[in-house]
Amino acid sequence: MALAEETALEGLDDPEVLTLAASQERILVTRNSRDFAPILREWAESGRHHAGCILIWSLDHSQFAEIVAGVQHLLAQWPDPDAWREIAVAF
């Protein structure tokens, strides 16, 4: 699910996005690494749980094919959803 495809979810604050992903046991994929890295740190320090996160640091929206390939590669490396719990991977 992409947040942009769900008009009802427009305007969610970043912590709410992570809360939603966690409640649905979804791995969050975001280019908003600058904001989500500290949120993930706060969650870890407070013992909050999430289903995993992929932070994209080096690619921009115009590199969509590379982003998809990178995400597919990571998911192929760790196909078990349980392996992603509490993990944040950056590329």
PDB file of N, CA, C and O in Angstrom:
ATOM      1  N   MET A   1       0.844  -1.168   0.000  1.00  0.00           N
ATOM      2  CA  MET A   1       0.000   0.000   0.000  1.00  0.00           C
ATOM      3  C   MET A   1       0.891   1.232   0.000  1.00  0.00           C
ATOM      4  O   MET A   1       1.849   1.305   0.769  1.00  0.00           O
ATOM      5  N   ALA A   2       0.592   2.174  -0.832  1.00  0.00           N
ATOM      6  CA  ALA A   2       1.286   3.463  -0.837  1.00  0.00           C
ATOM      7  C   ALA A   2       0.363   4.498  -0.221  1.00  0.00           C
ATOM      8  O   ALA A   2      -0.816   4.571  -0.568  1.00  0.00           O
ATOM      9  N   LEU A   3       0.890   5.288   0.683  1.00  0.00           N
ATOM     10  CA  LEU A   3       0.054   6.305   1.327  1.00  0.00           C
ATOM     11  C   LEU A   3      -0.550   7.251   0.309  1.00  0.00           C
ATOM     12  O   LEU A   3      -1.674   7.719   0.490  1.00  0.00           O
ATOM     13  N   ALA A   4       0.179   7.539  -0.761  1.00  0.00           N
ATOM     14  CA  ALA A   4      -0.322   8.456  -1.783  1.00  0.00           C
ATOM     15  C   ALA A   4      -1.580   7.915  -2.472  1.00  0.00           C
ATOM     16  O   ALA A   4      -2.360   8.683  -3.035  1.00  0.00           O
ATOM     17  N   GLU A   5      -1.772   6.611  -2.427  1.00  0.00           N
ATOM     18  CA  GLU A   5      -2.944   5.990  -3.052  1.00  0.00           C
ATOM     19  C   GLU A   5      -4.164   6.017  -2.141  1.00  0.00           C
ATOM     20  O   GLU A   5      -5.275   5.746  -2.596  1.00  0.00           O
ATOM     21  N   GLU A   6      -3.982   6.333  -0.888  1.00  0.00           N
ATOM     22  CA  GLU A   6      -5.063   6.325   0.098  1.00  0.00           C
ATOM     23  C   GLU A   6      -5.357   7.757   0.537  1.00  0.00           C
ATOM     24  O   GLU A   6      -4.686   8.280   1.427  1.00  0.00           O
ATOM     25  N   THR A   7      -6.342   8.388  -0.072  1.00  0.00           N
ATOM     26  CA  THR A   7      -6.640   9.785   0.244  1.00  0.00           C
ATOM     27  C   THR A   7      -7.002   9.976   1.716  1.00  0.00           C
ATOM     28  O   THR A   7      -6.746  11.041   2.277  1.00  0.00           O
ATOM     29  N   ALA A   8      -7.584   8.981   2.337  1.00  0.00           N
ATOM     30  CA  ALA A   8      -7.951   9.092   3.750  1.00  0.00           C
ATOM     31  C   ALA A   8      -6.720   9.204   4.652  1.00  0.00           C
ATOM     32  O   ALA A   8      -6.826   9.658   5.791  1.00  0.00           O
ATOM     33  N   LEU A   9      -5.565   8.797   4.150  1.00  0.00           N
ATOM     34  CA  LEU A   9      -4.342   8.823   4.954  1.00  0.00           C
ATOM     35  C   LEU A   9      -3.473  10.035   4.659  1.00  0.00           C
ATOM     36  O   LEU A   9      -2.404  10.190   5.249  1.00  0.00           O
ATOM     37  N   GLU A  10      -3.918  10.886   3.759  1.00  0.00           N
ATOM     38  CA  GLU A  10      -3.147  12.077   3.416  1.00  0.00           C
ATOM     39  C   GLU A  10      -2.910  12.941   4.639  1.00  0.00           C
ATOM     40  O   GLU A  10      -3.814  13.143   5.449  1.00  0.00           O
ATOM     41  N   GLY A  11      -1.710  13.443   4.769  1.00  0.00           N
ATOM     42  CA  GLY A  11      -1.404  14.370   5.845  1.00  0.00           C
ATOM     43  C   GLY A  11      -1.032  13.726   7.169  1.00  0.00           C
ATOM     44  O   GLY A  11      -0.864  14.427   8.167  1.00  0.00           O
ATOM     45  N   LEU A  12      -0.898  12.397   7.198  1.00  0.00           N
ATOM     46  CA  LEU A  12      -0.466  11.766   8.449  1.00  0.00           C
ATOM     47  C   LEU A  12       0.923  12.248   8.825  1.00  0.00           C
ATOM     48  O   LEU A  12       1.799  12.367   7.967  1.00  0.00           O
ATOM     49  N   ASP A  13       1.125  12.525  10.096  1.00  0.00           N
ATOM     50  CA  ASP A  13       2.458  12.854  10.581  1.00  0.00           C
ATOM     51  C   ASP A  13       3.324  11.611  10.514  1.00  0.00           C
ATOM     52  O   ASP A  13       2.815  10.490  10.548  1.00  0.00           O
ATOM     53  N   ASP A  14       4.638  11.806  10.420  1.00  0.00           N
ATOM     54  CA  ASP A  14       5.558  10.675  10.288  1.00  0.00           C
ATOM     55  C   ASP A  14       5.400   9.637  11.404  1.00  0.00           C
ATOM     56  O   ASP A  14       5.364   8.444  11.104  1.00  0.00           O
ATOM     57  N   PRO A  15       5.304  10.034  12.668  1.00  0.00           N
ATOM     58  CA  PRO A  15       5.116   9.012  13.706  1.00  0.00           C
ATOM     59  C   PRO A  15       3.830   8.205  13.506  1.00  0.00           C
ATOM     60  O   PRO A  15       3.785   7.014  13.813  1.00  0.00           O
ATOM     61  N   GLU A  16       2.787   8.861  12.991  1.00  0.00           N
ATOM     62  CA  GLU A  16       1.529   8.154  12.728  1.00  0.00           C
ATOM     63  C   GLU A  16       1.684   7.165  11.570  1.00  0.00           C
ATOM     64  O   GLU A  16       1.045   6.112  11.561  1.00  0.00           O
ATOM     65  N   VAL A  17       2.529   7.501  10.601  1.00  0.00           N
ATOM     66  CA  VAL A  17       2.790   6.589   9.487  1.00  0.00           C
ATOM     67  C   VAL A  17       3.447   5.321  10.019  1.00  0.00           C
ATOM     68  O   VAL A  17       3.052   4.215   9.649  1.00  0.00           O
ATOM     69  N   LEU A  18       4.443   5.475  10.881  1.00  0.00           N
ATOM     70  CA  LEU A  18       5.102   4.306  11.453  1.00  0.00           C
ATOM     71  C   LEU A  18       4.139   3.519  12.331  1.00  0.00           C
ATOM     72  O   LEU A  18       4.159   2.289  12.316  1.00  0.00           O
ATOM     73  N   THR A  19       3.307   4.202  13.086  1.00  0.00           N
ATOM     74  CA  THR A  19       2.313   3.526  13.920  1.00  0.00           C
ATOM     75  C   THR A  19       1.357   2.717  13.052  1.00  0.00           C
ATOM     76  O   THR A  19       1.031   1.579  13.389  1.00  0.00           O
ATOM     77  N   LEU A  20       0.906   3.289  11.941  1.00  0.00           N
ATOM     78  CA  LEU A  20       0.008   2.580  11.027  1.00  0.00           C
ATOM     79  C   LEU A  20       0.695   1.348  10.449  1.00  0.00           C
ATOM     80  O   LEU A  20       0.117   0.261  10.438  1.00  0.00           O
ATOM     81  N   ALA A  21       1.922   1.514   9.971  1.00  0.00           N
ATOM     82  CA  ALA A  21       2.661   0.375   9.407  1.00  0.00           C
ATOM     83  C   ALA A  21       2.833  -0.717  10.462  1.00  0.00           C
ATOM     84  O   ALA A  21       2.659  -1.899  10.167  1.00  0.00           O
ATOM     85  N   ALA A  22       3.169  -0.331  11.671  1.00  0.00           N
ATOM     86  CA  ALA A  22       3.361  -1.313  12.737  1.00  0.00           C
ATOM     87  C   ALA A  22       2.056  -2.037  13.056  1.00  0.00           C
ATOM     88  O   ALA A  22       2.048  -3.253  13.246  1.00  0.00           O
ATOM     89  N   SER A  23       0.962  -1.294  13.113  1.00  0.00           N
ATOM     90  CA  SER A  23      -0.321  -1.915  13.452  1.00  0.00           C
ATOM     91  C   SER A  23      -0.777  -2.896  12.381  1.00  0.00           C
ATOM     92  O   SER A  23      -1.499  -3.850  12.673  1.00  0.00           O
ATOM     93  N   GLN A  24      -0.354  -2.661  11.137  1.00  0.00           N
ATOM     94  CA  GLN A  24      -0.713  -3.557  10.033  1.00  0.00           C
ATOM     95  C   GLN A  24       0.399  -4.560   9.734  1.00  0.00           C
ATOM     96  O   GLN A  24       0.318  -5.321   8.769  1.00  0.00           O
ATOM     97  N   GLU A  25       1.441  -4.555  10.574  1.00  0.00           N
ATOM     98  CA  GLU A  25       2.588  -5.434  10.413  1.00  0.00           C
ATOM     99  C   GLU A  25       3.185  -5.341   9.012  1.00  0.00           C
ATOM    100  O   GLU A  25       3.471  -6.351   8.368  1.00  0.00           O
ATOM    101  N   ARG A  26       3.364  -4.103   8.559  1.00  0.00           N
ATOM    102  CA  ARG A  26       3.958  -3.837   7.251  1.00  0.00           C
ATOM    103  C   ARG A  26       5.367  -3.277   7.423  1.00  0.00           C
ATOM    104  O   ARG A  26       5.644  -2.522   8.355  1.00  0.00           O
ATOM    105  N   ILE A  27       6.235  -3.659   6.515  1.00  0.00           N
ATOM    106  CA  ILE A  27       7.561  -3.066   6.469  1.00  0.00           C
ATOM    107  C   ILE A  27       7.411  -1.703   5.812  1.00  0.00           C
ATOM    108  O   ILE A  27       6.873  -1.596   4.710  1.00  0.00           O
ATOM    109  N   LEU A  28       7.878  -0.679   6.474  1.00  0.00           N
ATOM    110  CA  LEU A  28       7.787   0.675   5.950  1.00  0.00           C
ATOM    111  C   LEU A  28       8.974   0.945   5.024  1.00  0.00           C
ATOM    112  O   LEU A  28      10.124   0.709   5.394  1.00  0.00           O
ATOM    113  N   VAL A  29       8.688   1.437   3.827  1.00  0.00           N
ATOM    114  CA  VAL A  29       9.728   1.834   2.875  1.00  0.00           C
ATOM    115  C   VAL A  29       9.567   3.336   2.674  1.00  0.00           C
ATOM    116  O   VAL A  29       8.493   3.804   2.296  1.00  0.00           O
ATOM    117  N   THR A  30      10.637   4.091   2.926  1.00  0.00           N
ATOM    118  CA  THR A  30      10.534   5.545   2.828  1.00  0.00           C
ATOM    119  C   THR A  30      11.827   6.189   2.342  1.00  0.00           C
ATOM    120  O   THR A  30      12.929   5.724   2.632  1.00  0.00           O
ATOM    121  N   ARG A  31      11.654   7.270   1.595  1.00  0.00           N
ATOM    122  CA  ARG A  31      12.785   8.114   1.223  1.00  0.00           C
ATOM    123  C   ARG A  31      12.987   9.215   2.263  1.00  0.00           C
ATOM    124  O   ARG A  31      13.954   9.973   2.186  1.00  0.00           O
ATOM    125  N   ASN A  32      12.100   9.304   3.212  1.00  0.00           N
ATOM    126  CA  ASN A  32      12.167  10.332   4.243  1.00  0.00           C
ATOM    127  C   ASN A  32      13.061   9.863   5.395  1.00  0.00           C
ATOM    128  O   ASN A  32      12.652   9.851   6.556  1.00  0.00           O
ATOM    129  N   SER A  33      14.265   9.487   5.049  1.00  0.00           N
ATOM    130  CA  SER A  33      15.195   8.936   6.039  1.00  0.00           C
ATOM    131  C   SER A  33      15.560   9.937   7.122  1.00  0.00           C
ATOM    132  O   SER A  33      15.712   9.576   8.290  1.00  0.00           O
ATOM    133  N   ARG A  34      15.697  11.176   6.735  1.00  0.00           N
ATOM    134  CA  ARG A  34      16.102  12.215   7.696  1.00  0.00           C
ATOM    135  C   ARG A  34      15.125  12.296   8.866  1.00  0.00           C
ATOM    136  O   ARG A  34      15.543  12.465  10.012  1.00  0.00           O
ATOM    137  N   ASP A  35      13.833  12.178   8.586  1.00  0.00           N
ATOM    138  CA  ASP A  35      12.841  12.260   9.657  1.00  0.00           C
ATOM    139  C   ASP A  35      12.604  10.927  10.359  1.00  0.00           C
ATOM    140  O   ASP A  35      12.385  10.885  11.569  1.00  0.00           O
ATOM    141  N   PHE A  36      12.651   9.827   9.582  1.00  0.00           N
ATOM    142  CA  PHE A  36      12.319   8.537  10.179  1.00  0.00           C
ATOM    143  C   PHE A  36      13.450   7.935  10.999  1.00  0.00           C
ATOM    144  O   PHE A  36      13.177   7.177  11.930  1.00  0.00           O
ATOM    145  N   ALA A  37      14.697   8.236  10.697  1.00  0.00           N
ATOM    146  CA  ALA A  37      15.801   7.684  11.492  1.00  0.00           C
ATOM    147  C   ALA A  37      15.661   8.052  12.974  1.00  0.00           C
ATOM    148  O   ALA A  37      15.781   7.171  13.826  1.00  0.00           O
ATOM    149  N   PRO A  38      15.411   9.330  13.310  1.00  0.00           N
ATOM    150  CA  PRO A  38      15.244   9.648  14.737  1.00  0.00           C
ATOM    151  C   PRO A  38      13.981   9.039  15.346  1.00  0.00           C
ATOM    152  O   PRO A  38      13.969   8.678  16.523  1.00  0.00           O
ATOM    153  N   ILE A  39      12.918   8.927  14.546  1.00  0.00           N
ATOM    154  CA  ILE A  39      11.676   8.310  15.050  1.00  0.00           C
ATOM    155  C   ILE A  39      11.942   6.845  15.389  1.00  0.00           C
ATOM    156  O   ILE A  39      11.515   6.356  16.435  1.00  0.00           O
ATOM    157  N   LEU A  40      12.642   6.157  14.509  1.00  0.00           N
ATOM    158  CA  LEU A  40      12.974   4.752  14.767  1.00  0.00           C
ATOM    159  C   LEU A  40      13.863   4.608  15.998  1.00  0.00           C
ATOM    160  O   LEU A  40      13.714   3.665  16.776  1.00  0.00           O
ATOM    161  N   ARG A  41      14.779   5.540  16.166  1.00  0.00           N
ATOM    162  CA  ARG A  41      15.638   5.523  17.362  1.00  0.00           C
ATOM    163  C   ARG A  41      14.788   5.700  18.617  1.00  0.00           C
ATOM    164  O   ARG A  41      14.979   4.989  19.603  1.00  0.00           O
ATOM    165  N   GLU A  42      13.849   6.648  18.584  1.00  0.00           N
ATOM    166  CA  GLU A  42      12.963   6.874  19.729  1.00  0.00           C
ATOM    167  C   GLU A  42      12.152   5.618  20.042  1.00  0.00           C
ATOM    168  O   GLU A  42      11.998   5.238  21.203  1.00  0.00           O
ATOM    169  N   TRP A  43      11.638   4.981  18.994  1.00  0.00           N
ATOM    170  CA  TRP A  43      10.866   3.752  19.200  1.00  0.00           C
ATOM    171  C   TRP A  43      11.730   2.688  19.863  1.00  0.00           C
ATOM    172  O   TRP A  43      11.292   2.032  20.808  1.00  0.00           O
ATOM    173  N   ALA A  44      12.950   2.515  19.374  1.00  0.00           N
ATOM    174  CA  ALA A  44      13.841   1.493  19.944  1.00  0.00           C
ATOM    175  C   ALA A  44      14.133   1.787  21.412  1.00  0.00           C
ATOM    176  O   ALA A  44      14.113   0.889  22.253  1.00  0.00           O
ATOM    177  N   GLU A  45      14.403   3.053  21.705  1.00  0.00           N
ATOM    178  CA  GLU A  45      14.725   3.432  23.082  1.00  0.00           C
ATOM    179  C   GLU A  45      13.536   3.268  24.025  1.00  0.00           C
ATOM    180  O   GLU A  45      13.715   3.012  25.216  1.00  0.00           O
ATOM    181  N   SER A  46      12.325   3.415  23.493  1.00  0.00           N
ATOM    182  CA  SER A  46      11.143   3.291  24.345  1.00  0.00           C
ATOM    183  C   SER A  46      10.531   1.887  24.307  1.00  0.00           C
ATOM    184  O   SER A  46       9.518   1.635  24.960  1.00  0.00           O
ATOM    185  N   GLY A  47      11.139   0.977  23.548  1.00  0.00           N
ATOM    186  CA  GLY A  47      10.654  -0.400  23.497  1.00  0.00           C
ATOM    187  C   GLY A  47       9.444  -0.615  22.617  1.00  0.00           C
ATOM    188  O   GLY A  47       8.778  -1.645  22.717  1.00  0.00           O
ATOM    189  N   ARG A  48       9.150   0.345  21.756  1.00  0.00           N
ATOM    190  CA  ARG A  48       8.025   0.175  20.825  1.00  0.00           C
ATOM    191  C   ARG A  48       8.463  -0.731  19.677  1.00  0.00           C
ATOM    192  O   ARG A  48       9.635  -0.749  19.303  1.00  0.00           O
ATOM    193  N   HIS A  49       7.525  -1.470  19.131  1.00  0.00           N
ATOM    194  CA  HIS A  49       7.833  -2.460  18.112  1.00  0.00           C
ATOM    195  C   HIS A  49       7.267  -2.069  16.755  1.00  0.00           C
ATOM    196  O   HIS A  49       6.223  -1.422  16.662  1.00  0.00           O
ATOM    197  N   HIS A  50       7.976  -2.474  15.704  1.00  0.00           N
ATOM    198  CA  HIS A  50       7.503  -2.273  14.328  1.00  0.00           C
ATOM    199  C   HIS A  50       7.907  -3.478  13.499  1.00  0.00           C
ATOM    200  O   HIS A  50       8.703  -4.303  13.947  1.00  0.00           O
ATOM    201  N   ALA A  51       7.364  -3.585  12.296  1.00  0.00           N
ATOM    202  CA  ALA A  51       7.580  -4.757  11.443  1.00  0.00           C
ATOM    203  C   ALA A  51       8.817  -4.624  10.564  1.00  0.00           C
ATOM    204  O   ALA A  51       9.119  -5.531   9.789  1.00  0.00           O
ATOM    205  N   GLY A  52       9.530  -3.524  10.669  1.00  0.00           N
ATOM    206  CA  GLY A  52      10.732  -3.297   9.873  1.00  0.00           C
ATOM    207  C   GLY A  52      10.618  -2.019   9.072  1.00  0.00           C
ATOM    208  O   GLY A  52       9.529  -1.487   8.859  1.00  0.00           O
ATOM    209  N   CYS A  53      11.776  -1.535   8.630  1.00  0.00           N
ATOM    210  CA  CYS A  53      11.800  -0.281   7.881  1.00  0.00           C
ATOM    211  C   CYS A  53      12.976  -0.294   6.910  1.00  0.00           C
ATOM    212  O   CYS A  53      14.082  -0.713   7.250  1.00  0.00           O
ATOM    213  N   ILE A  54      12.712   0.171   5.709  1.00  0.00           N
ATOM    214  CA  ILE A  54      13.759   0.355   4.709  1.00  0.00           C
ATOM    215  C   ILE A  54      13.859   1.852   4.456  1.00  0.00           C
ATOM    216  O   ILE A  54      12.915   2.475   3.969  1.00  0.00           O
ATOM    217  N   LEU A  55      15.011   2.422   4.791  1.00  0.00           N
ATOM    218  CA  LEU A  55      15.269   3.846   4.616  1.00  0.00           C
ATOM    219  C   LEU A  55      16.110   4.038   3.357  1.00  0.00           C
ATOM    220  O   LEU A  55      17.195   3.470   3.233  1.00  0.00           O
ATOM    221  N   ILE A  56      15.609   4.828   2.441  1.00  0.00           N
ATOM    222  CA  ILE A  56      16.312   5.065   1.180  1.00  0.00           C
ATOM    223  C   ILE A  56      16.993   6.424   1.277  1.00  0.00           C
ATOM    224  O   ILE A  56      16.328   7.460   1.272  1.00  0.00           O
ATOM    225  N   TRP A  57      18.330   6.418   1.366  1.00  0.00           N
ATOM    226  CA  TRP A  57      19.103   7.640   1.542  1.00  0.00           C
ATOM    227  C   TRP A  57      19.605   8.224   0.233  1.00  0.00           C
ATOM    228  O   TRP A  57      19.599   9.442   0.060  1.00  0.00           O
ATOM    229  N   SER A  58      20.036   7.387  -0.680  1.00  0.00           N
ATOM    230  CA  SER A  58      20.838   7.887  -1.796  1.00  0.00           C
ATOM    231  C   SER A  58      20.119   8.003  -3.124  1.00  0.00           C
ATOM    232  O   SER A  58      20.701   8.516  -4.080  1.00  0.00           O
ATOM    233  N   LEU A  59      18.899   7.558  -3.224  1.00  0.00           N
ATOM    234  CA  LEU A  59      18.185   7.601  -4.498  1.00  0.00           C
ATOM    235  C   LEU A  59      17.038   8.595  -4.418  1.00  0.00           C
ATOM    236  O   LEU A  59      16.420   8.760  -3.366  1.00  0.00           O
ATOM    237  N   ASP A  60      16.756   9.261  -5.547  1.00  0.00           N
ATOM    238  CA  ASP A  60      15.620  10.183  -5.556  1.00  0.00           C
ATOM    239  C   ASP A  60      14.467   9.578  -6.358  1.00  0.00           C
ATOM    240  O   ASP A  60      14.601   8.506  -6.947  1.00  0.00           O
ATOM    241  N   HIS A  61      13.340  10.280  -6.370  1.00  0.00           N
ATOM    242  CA  HIS A  61      12.128   9.772  -7.016  1.00  0.00           C
ATOM    243  C   HIS A  61      12.341   9.413  -8.485  1.00  0.00           C
ATOM    244  O   HIS A  61      11.674   8.515  -8.998  1.00  0.00           O
ATOM    245  N   SER A  62      13.247  10.087  -9.161  1.00  0.00           N
ATOM    246  CA  SER A  62      13.467   9.802 -10.587  1.00  0.00           C
ATOM    247  C   SER A  62      14.142   8.448 -10.791  1.00  0.00           C
ATOM    248  O   SER A  62      14.188   7.941 -11.912  1.00  0.00           O
ATOM    249  N   GLN A  63      14.658   7.868  -9.730  1.00  0.00           N
ATOM    250  CA  GLN A  63      15.340   6.581  -9.805  1.00  0.00           C
ATOM    251  C   GLN A  63      14.436   5.458  -9.286  1.00  0.00           C
ATOM    252  O   GLN A  63      14.881   4.573  -8.556  1.00  0.00           O
ATOM    253  N   PHE A  64      13.176   5.513  -9.674  1.00  0.00           N
ATOM    254  CA  PHE A  64      12.172   4.576  -9.174  1.00  0.00           C
ATOM    255  C   PHE A  64      12.563   3.124  -9.439  1.00  0.00           C
ATOM    256  O   PHE A  64      12.412   2.278  -8.558  1.00  0.00           O
ATOM    257  N   ALA A  65      13.058   2.824 -10.630  1.00  0.00           N
ATOM    258  CA  ALA A  65      13.439   1.439 -10.956  1.00  0.00           C
ATOM    259  C   ALA A  65      14.540   0.944 -10.024  1.00  0.00           C
ATOM    260  O   ALA A  65      14.516  -0.209  -9.595  1.00  0.00           O
ATOM    261  N   GLU A  66      15.499   1.801  -9.711  1.00  0.00           N
ATOM    262  CA  GLU A  66      16.576   1.419  -8.804  1.00  0.00           C
ATOM    263  C   GLU A  66      16.058   1.201  -7.385  1.00  0.00           C
ATOM    264  O   GLU A  66      16.520   0.306  -6.677  1.00  0.00           O
ATOM    265  N   ILE A  67      15.097   2.027  -6.977  1.00  0.00           N
ATOM    266  CA  ILE A  67      14.496   1.867  -5.652  1.00  0.00           C
ATOM    267  C   ILE A  67      13.789   0.521  -5.568  1.00  0.00           C
ATOM    268  O   ILE A  67      13.988  -0.232  -4.615  1.00  0.00           O
ATOM    269  N   VAL A  68      12.965   0.221  -6.568  1.00  0.00           N
ATOM    270  CA  VAL A  68      12.236  -1.054  -6.582  1.00  0.00           C
ATOM    271  C   VAL A  68      13.217  -2.221  -6.577  1.00  0.00           C
ATOM    272  O   VAL A  68      13.032  -3.183  -5.832  1.00  0.00           O
ATOM    273  N   ALA A  69      14.252  -2.146  -7.398  1.00  0.00           N
ATOM    274  CA  ALA A  69      15.245  -3.224  -7.447  1.00  0.00           C
ATOM    275  C   ALA A  69      15.936  -3.395  -6.095  1.00  0.00           C
ATOM    276  O   ALA A  69      16.164  -4.522  -5.655  1.00  0.00           O
ATOM    277  N   GLY A  70      16.267  -2.294  -5.437  1.00  0.00           N
ATOM    278  CA  GLY A  70      16.907  -2.360  -4.132  1.00  0.00           C
ATOM    279  C   GLY A  70      16.008  -2.989  -3.080  1.00  0.00           C
ATOM    280  O   GLY A  70      16.453  -3.817  -2.285  1.00  0.00           O
ATOM    281  N   VAL A  71      14.742  -2.592  -3.079  1.00  0.00           N
ATOM    282  CA  VAL A  71      13.787  -3.159  -2.120  1.00  0.00           C
ATOM    283  C   VAL A  71      13.601  -4.647  -2.403  1.00  0.00           C
ATOM    284  O   VAL A  71      13.591  -5.457  -1.477  1.00  0.00           O
ATOM    285  N   GLN A  72      13.454  -5.010  -3.675  1.00  0.00           N
ATOM    286  CA  GLN A  72      13.302  -6.423  -4.025  1.00  0.00           C
ATOM    287  C   GLN A  72      14.518  -7.232  -3.580  1.00  0.00           C
ATOM    288  O   GLN A  72      14.383  -8.351  -3.087  1.00  0.00           O
ATOM    289  N   HIS A  73      15.694  -6.660  -3.758  1.00  0.00           N
ATOM    290  CA  HIS A  73      16.932  -7.346  -3.348  1.00  0.00           C
ATOM    291  C   HIS A  73      16.936  -7.587  -1.839  1.00  0.00           C
ATOM    292  O   HIS A  73      17.251  -8.686  -1.383  1.00  0.00           O
ATOM    293  N   LEU A  74      16.588  -6.562  -1.069  1.00  0.00           N
ATOM    294  CA  LEU A  74      16.560  -6.705   0.385  1.00  0.00           C
ATOM    295  C   LEU A  74      15.531  -7.742   0.828  1.00  0.00           C
ATOM    296  O   LEU A  74      15.805  -8.556   1.710  1.00  0.00           O
ATOM    297  N   LEU A  75      14.354  -7.712   0.218  1.00  0.00           N
ATOM    298  CA  LEU A  75      13.316  -8.669   0.596  1.00  0.00           C
ATOM    299  C   LEU A  75      13.696 -10.092   0.195  1.00  0.00           C
ATOM    300  O   LEU A  75      13.320 -11.049   0.872  1.00  0.00           O
ATOM    301  N   ALA A  76      14.433 -10.234  -0.896  1.00  0.00           N
ATOM    302  CA  ALA A  76      14.913 -11.563  -1.304  1.00  0.00           C
ATOM    303  C   ALA A  76      15.972 -12.077  -0.330  1.00  0.00           C
ATOM    304  O   ALA A  76      16.042 -13.275  -0.053  1.00  0.00           O
ATOM    305  N   GLN A  77      16.795 -11.162   0.186  1.00  0.00           N
ATOM    306  CA  GLN A  77      17.825 -11.549   1.165  1.00  0.00           C
ATOM    307  C   GLN A  77      17.206 -12.008   2.470  1.00  0.00           C
ATOM    308  O   GLN A  77      17.695 -12.951   3.092  1.00  0.00           O
ATOM    309  N   TRP A  78      16.134 -11.349   2.891  1.00  0.00           N
ATOM    310  CA  TRP A  78      15.445 -11.659   4.143  1.00  0.00           C
ATOM    311  C   TRP A  78      13.957 -11.862   3.860  1.00  0.00           C
ATOM    312  O   TRP A  78      13.149 -10.977   4.142  1.00  0.00           O
ATOM    313  N   PRO A  79      13.589 -13.020   3.303  1.00  0.00           N
ATOM    314  CA  PRO A  79      12.192 -13.242   2.916  1.00  0.00           C
ATOM    315  C   PRO A  79      11.242 -13.486   4.089  1.00  0.00           C
ATOM    316  O   PRO A  79      10.029 -13.338   3.941  1.00  0.00           O
ATOM    317  N   ASP A  80      11.778 -13.855   5.245  1.00  0.00           N
ATOM    318  CA  ASP A  80      10.930 -14.122   6.407  1.00  0.00           C
ATOM    319  C   ASP A  80      10.551 -12.803   7.084  1.00  0.00           C
ATOM    320  O   ASP A  80      11.430 -12.089   7.568  1.00  0.00           O
ATOM    321  N   PRO A  81       9.265 -12.470   7.127  1.00  0.00           N
ATOM    322  CA  PRO A  81       8.851 -11.207   7.762  1.00  0.00           C
ATOM    323  C   PRO A  81       9.332 -11.053   9.204  1.00  0.00           C
ATOM    324  O   PRO A  81       9.588  -9.938   9.657  1.00  0.00           O
ATOM    325  N   ASP A  82       9.454 -12.153   9.914  1.00  0.00           N
ATOM    326  CA  ASP A  82       9.918 -12.073  11.302  1.00  0.00           C
ATOM    327  C   ASP A  82      11.357 -11.563  11.396  1.00  0.00           C
ATOM    328  O   ASP A  82      11.745 -10.983  12.410  1.00  0.00           O
ATOM    329  N   ALA A  83      12.142 -11.778  10.348  1.00  0.00           N
ATOM    330  CA  ALA A  83      13.537 -11.308  10.350  1.00  0.00           C
ATOM    331  C   ALA A  83      13.615  -9.782  10.288  1.00  0.00           C
ATOM    332  O   ALA A  83      14.643  -9.200  10.632  1.00  0.00           O
ATOM    333  N   TRP A  84      12.546  -9.142   9.856  1.00  0.00           N
ATOM    334  CA  TRP A  84      12.524  -7.685   9.724  1.00  0.00           C
ATOM    335  C   TRP A  84      12.111  -6.964  11.002  1.00  0.00           C
ATOM    336  O   TRP A  84      12.330  -5.759  11.122  1.00  0.00           O
ATOM    337  N   ARG A  85      11.528  -7.666  11.942  1.00  0.00           N
ATOM    338  CA  ARG A  85      11.013  -7.008  13.147  1.00  0.00           C
ATOM    339  C   ARG A  85      12.110  -6.203  13.835  1.00  0.00           C
ATOM    340  O   ARG A  85      13.198  -6.709  14.110  1.00  0.00           O
ATOM    341  N   GLU A  86      11.801  -4.961  14.100  1.00  0.00           N
ATOM    342  CA  GLU A  86      12.689  -4.023  14.803  1.00  0.00           C
ATOM    343  C   GLU A  86      13.952  -3.679  14.007  1.00  0.00           C
ATOM    344  O   GLU A  86      14.883  -3.110  14.577  1.00  0.00           O
ATOM    345  N   ILE A  87      14.016  -3.997  12.732  1.00  0.00           N
ATOM    346  CA  ILE A  87      15.182  -3.753  11.915  1.00  0.00           C
ATOM    347  C   ILE A  87      14.919  -2.559  11.007  1.00  0.00           C
ATOM    348  O   ILE A  87      13.833  -2.423  10.443  1.00  0.00           O
ATOM    349  N   ALA A  88      15.911  -1.703  10.870  1.00  0.00           N
ATOM    350  CA  ALA A  88      15.879  -0.622   9.888  1.00  0.00           C
ATOM    351  C   ALA A  88      17.120  -0.789   9.014  1.00  0.00           C
ATOM    352  O   ALA A  88      18.248  -0.808   9.507  1.00  0.00           O
ATOM    353  N   VAL A  89      16.889  -0.907   7.718  1.00  0.00           N
ATOM    354  CA  VAL A  89      17.976  -1.080   6.753  1.00  0.00           C
ATOM    355  C   VAL A  89      17.998   0.146   5.862  1.00  0.00           C
ATOM    356  O   VAL A  89      16.949   0.619   5.424  1.00  0.00           O
ATOM    357  N   ALA A  90      19.173   0.655   5.593  1.00  0.00           N
ATOM    358  CA  ALA A  90      19.310   1.842   4.733  1.00  0.00           C
ATOM    359  C   ALA A  90      20.063   1.479   3.462  1.00  0.00           C
ATOM    360  O   ALA A  90      20.983   0.660   3.462  1.00  0.00           O
ATOM    361  N   PHE A  91      19.638   2.118   2.380  1.00  0.00           N
ATOM    362  CA  PHE A  91      20.421   2.029   1.138  1.00  0.00           C
ATOM    363  C   PHE A  91      20.243   3.283   0.349  1.00  0.00           C
ATOM    364  O   PHE A  91      20.814   3.419  -0.732  1.00  0.00           O
TER     365      PHE A  91
END
